[in-house]
Amino acid sequence: MVMEGDPFALIEGMAIAAHAVGAGQGYIYVRSEYPHAIAKLNAAIALAAARIAPFKIEVRVGAGAYVCGEETALLNSIEGKRGEVRAKPPLPAISGLFGCPTVINNVLTLAALPHILTEGGAALYGSHGYARSKGTKPIQLAGNIKHGGLFEAPFGITLRELIFDIGGGTASGRPIKAVQVGGPLGAYLHPDQFDLPFDYEAYAAADALIGHGGVVVFDDTADMGRMARFAMQFCAAESCGKCTPCRIGSTRGVELIDRIRAKRSEADITLLEDLCETLKFGSLCALGGFTPYPVMSALKHWPEDFS
């Protein structure tokens, strides 16, 4: 919505970042599923070209691989290679795109730069937020919720406020069973955790993550064992295949959850926990590293759904 609604904020933010680091070339990587964003960015770049010269910006269209959200897989894709994670070091800041030192940030970070430089960091960001998480966050409410959509809220807001005050509760009118925060690999949060402040450190302490700010609501008819299986299946489908824990571990995870749900055994539960630990600490990137979050949170809060 930022790229379609105010592409100049992103372009100006990139020009500021380029001036700060001495970069002459910038790239915006957009999935092919967003044709309106691509068209508006190209039109805005053409209009702004003279004002940001000698800095140049080019839009690169990706095929839609989820793993290309990881910075080094994104670099490979821009270079025309397969979207596969690179081992680090070297870090992209040392050797990134085409072997050059590269600064990589997401749209929201870069689009915030003009506002921060205009208003001042303390005045704009320091007055909003919670603890170390300053400023605001665009939050997407989806799933079984009455008023879904994209909302901007300051860090520190609770899930309870998001779901009930803004979202209006479930669309079905049934009680909420779980809320997933942070995308398809975010942890499932139990209603007991709804007063957790929307803050990076608070979520990390609760073995959860904010990620891109996606919030998906499930009512009490949801099968959390099936949702845990979906996380492993998603990882298996989207894995770039570079590292063994993600490539093989996710497939074994699907098989293991199926076995547990067919005939639960404590030995298989222990094996699933060990597999999740291997994925979390042995994967090269966050795709495999985050897959255990929804699985372990579902197993912790709704063990009955694994019977």
C-alpha positions in Angstrom: 0.0 0.0 0.0 3.0 2.3 0.6 4.3 1.6 -2.9 0.9 2.1 -4.6 -0.2 5.0 -2.4 2.9 7.0 -1.9 5.8 5.7 -4.0 7.7 8.9 -3.7 8.2 8.3 0.1 10.1 5.1 -0.8 12.1 6.8 -3.6 13.1 9.7 -1.4 14.0 7.4 1.4 16.3 5.4 -1.0 17.9 8.5 -2.3 18.7 9.6 1.3 20.1 6.2 2.1 22.2 6.3 -1.1 23.6 9.7 -0.2 24.5 8.5 3.3 26.5 5.5 2.1 27.7 6.8 -1.3 25.6 4.4 -3.5 25.0 5.2 -7.1 22.5 2.5 -7.9 19.4 1.2 -6.1 17.0 -1.7 -6.8 13.4 -2.2 -5.6 12.5 -5.9 -5.6 8.8 -6.6 -6.1 6.9 -9.8 -6.5 5.1 -10.2 -9.9 1.8 -10.6 -8.1 1.7 -6.9 -7.5 1.4 -5.3 -11.0 -0.2 -2.1 -9.7 2.8 -1.5 -7.4 5.2 -2.2 -10.2 3.5 0.2 -12.6 3.2 3.0 -10.1 6.8 2.6 -9.0 8.1 2.8 -12.5 6.0 5.9 -13.2 7.1 7.6 -10.0 10.8 6.7 -10.7 10.5 8.3 -14.2 9.1 11.5 -12.7 11.7 11.7 -9.9 14.7 10.7 -12.0 16.0 14.3 -12.5 15.6 15.2 -8.9 17.5 12.2 -7.5 20.3 12.1 -10.1 23.0 10.9 -10.3 21.4 8.1 -8.1 19.5 5.6 -10.3 16.7 3.3 -9.2 15.5 0.2 -11.1 12.5 -2.1 -10.3 13.3 -5.8 -10.5 10.3 -8.2 -10.6 10.6 -11.5 -8.7 8.8 -14.7 -9.5 7.2 -14.9 -6.0 9.4 -17.3 -4.0 8.8 -16.8 -0.3 12.5 -17.4 0.5 13.4 -14.3 -1.5 12.3 -12.3 1.5 15.6 -13.4 3.0 18.2 -10.8 2.0 20.8 -13.0 0.3 18.3 -15.0 -1.6 16.9 -11.7 -2.8 20.3 -10.6 -4.0 20.7 -13.9 -6.0 17.3 -13.3 -7.6 18.2 -9.8 -8.6 21.4 -11.1 -10.2 19.3 -13.5 -12.3 20.3 -16.6 -10.3 18.1 -19.1 -8.4 16.6 -17.6 -5.2 18.9 -19.5 -2.9 20.3 -18.4 0.5 24.0 -17.5 0.7 26.1 -18.6 3.6 27.3 -15.6 5.8 30.0 -14.3 6.1 30.6 -12.4 4.0 27.8 -10.1 5.0 26.1 -8.1 2.2 27.5 -4.9 3.7 30.9 -6.3 2.7 30.1 -8.3 -0.4 26.5 -8.2 -1.6 24.9 -7.5 -5.0 27.3 -8.2 -7.8 30.0 -8.5 -5.2 29.6 -4.8 -4.2 28.9 -3.5 -0.6 25.1 -3.5 -0.4 22.6 -1.9 2.0 19.3 -3.8 2.2 16.2 -2.6 4.0 12.5 -3.1 3.7 10.0 -0.6 2.3 8.7 0.6 5.6 12.2 1.4 6.9 13.2 3.4 3.8 9.8 5.2 3.5 10.1 6.4 7.1 13.4 8.3 6.4 11.9 11.4 4.9 9.5 11.8 7.8 12.2 11.3 10.4 14.5 13.8 8.7 11.7 16.3 8.4 10.1 16.0 11.9 13.2 14.8 13.8 13.6 11.3 15.3 12.7 12.3 18.8 9.6 14.2 17.9 8.2 11.7 15.4 9.5 8.3 16.5 10.4 8.9 20.1 6.9 10.1 21.0 5.3 6.9 19.8 6.0 3.2 20.6 7.0 1.1 23.6 10.4 0.4 25.2 12.9 -0.1 22.4 10.3 -0.5 19.7 9.7 3.1 18.6 7.3 4.5 16.1 4.3 2.9 14.5 3.7 -0.4 12.7 1.3 -1.3 9.9 -0.7 -4.3 11.2 -2.8 -6.5 8.9 -5.8 -8.1 10.6 -7.1 -11.2 8.8 -8.6 -14.6 9.3 -11.8 -15.1 11.3 -12.3 -11.4 12.2 -15.2 -9.0 11.8 -13.2 -5.9 10.6 -10.1 -7.1 8.7 -7.7 -4.8 6.9 -4.5 -2.8 7.3 -4.2 -0.6 10.4 -1.3 1.6 11.6 -0.8 1.5 15.3 2.0 2.5 17.7 4.1 -0.3 19.2 2.9 -1.3 22.6 -0.7 -1.9 21.6 -2.0 -5.2 22.9 -3.4 -8.1 20.9 -6.6 -7.7 22.9 -7.0 -4.1 21.7 -6.2 -5.0 18.2 -8.6 -7.9 18.0 -11.5 -6.6 19.9 -11.3 -2.8 19.9 -10.2 -2.5 16.2 -11.1 -5.8 14.7 -14.4 -6.3 16.5 -13.9 -9.9 17.5 -14.5 -13.0 15.4 -16.6 -12.8 12.2 -18.3 -16.1 13.3 -19.2 -14.7 16.8 -17.4 -17.7 18.4 -14.7 -17.4 21.1 -11.1 -16.9 19.9 -8.9 -20.0 20.2 -5.6 -18.7 18.8 -4.0 -15.8 17.0 -1.0 -16.1 14.8 1.3 -13.1 14.6 4.1 -12.5 12.2 3.1 -14.4 9.0 2.8 -18.1 8.2 5.8 -19.0 10.4 4.8 -16.9 13.4 3.9 -18.5 16.8 0.2 -19.2 17.7 -0.7 -17.1 20.8 -3.1 -18.3 23.4 -5.8 -16.0 24.8 -3.8 -15.9 28.0 -1.2 -14.0 26.1 -3.5 -11.3 24.6 -2.2 -8.6 27.0 1.3 -9.0 25.6 2.5 -5.5 24.3 3.3 -5.3 20.6 7.0 -5.1 21.1 10.0 -7.0 19.5 11.6 -7.8 22.8 8.4 -8.8 24.6 7.4 -11.2 21.7 10.9 -12.7 21.6 10.8 -13.4 25.3 7.5 -15.2 24.7 9.0 -17.4 22.0 7.0 -15.4 19.4 7.8 -12.9 16.7 6.2 -9.8 15.2 7.6 -10.3 11.7 5.8 -8.2 9.1 2.9 -7.5 11.5 0.4 -10.0 10.1 -2.3 -11.0 12.6 -4.5 -14.0 11.8 -7.4 -14.9 14.1 -8.8 -18.4 14.6 -12.0 -19.3 16.5 -12.6 -22.3 18.7 -13.3 -24.6 15.8 -9.7 -24.5 14.5 -7.6 -27.6 14.6 -4.2 -26.5 15.9 -2.6 -29.8 15.1 -3.5 -29.3 11.5 -2.2 -25.8 11.5 1.2 -27.0 13.0 1.3 -29.5 10.1 0.7 -26.7 7.6 3.8 -24.8 8.9 6.0 -27.8 8.2 4.3 -28.3 4.8 4.8 -24.6 4.0 8.5 -24.8 4.8 8.9 -27.9 2.7 7.2 -26.3 -0.3 9.1 -22.9 0.0 12.5 -24.2 1.0 15.3 -23.2 -1.4 17.0 -26.5 -0.7 20.3 -25.0 0.4 20.6 -26.4 3.9 19.7 -29.9 5.2 17.7 -29.0 8.3 15.2 -26.9 6.3 15.1 -29.1 3.1 14.8 -32.5 4.8 13.7 -31.6 8.4 10.5 -29.9 7.2 9.4 -33.0 5.2 10.2 -35.3 8.1 8.2 -32.9 10.3 5.1 -33.3 8.1 5.5 -37.1 8.4 6.1 -37.0 12.1 3.0 -34.8 12.8 0.9 -37.2 10.7 2.2 -40.1 12.7 1.5 -38.3 16.1 -2.0 -37.4 15.0 -2.7 -41.0 13.9 -1.3 -42.6 17.1 0.1 -40.2 19.7 3.3 -41.4 21.4 5.6 -39.5 23.8 8.6 -40.8 21.9 7.3 -39.1 18.7 6.5 -35.9 20.6 10.1 -35.8 21.9 11.4 -36.5 18.4 9.3 -33.6 17.1 10.8 -31.3 19.7 14.3 -32.4 18.8 13.6 -31.9 15.1 12.3 -28.3 15.8 15.4 -27.5 17.8 17.5 -28.7 14.9 15.5 -26.5 12.4 15.7 -23.5 14.7 19.4 -23.5 15.3 20.7 -25.4 12.3 19.0 -23.6 9.4 20.9 -21.1 7.3 18.0 -18.6 7.3 14.8 -17.7 9.0 12.6 -19.8 6.8 13.8 -23.0 8.5 14.7 -21.2 11.7 11.1 -19.9 12.3 9.2 -23.0 11.2 9.4 -24.4 14.8 7.6 -21.4 16.3 4.0 -22.3 15.1 4.7 -26.0 15.7 6.0 -25.7 19.2 3.4 -23.1 20.3 0.5 -25.2 19.0 2.0 -28.3 20.8 2.4 -26.3 24.0 -1.0 -24.6 24.2 -3.3 -27.2 22.5 -1.7 -30.6 23.0 -5.2 -32.2 22.7 -5.3 -31.3 19.0 -2.3 -33.7 18.4 -4.3 -36.7 19.6 
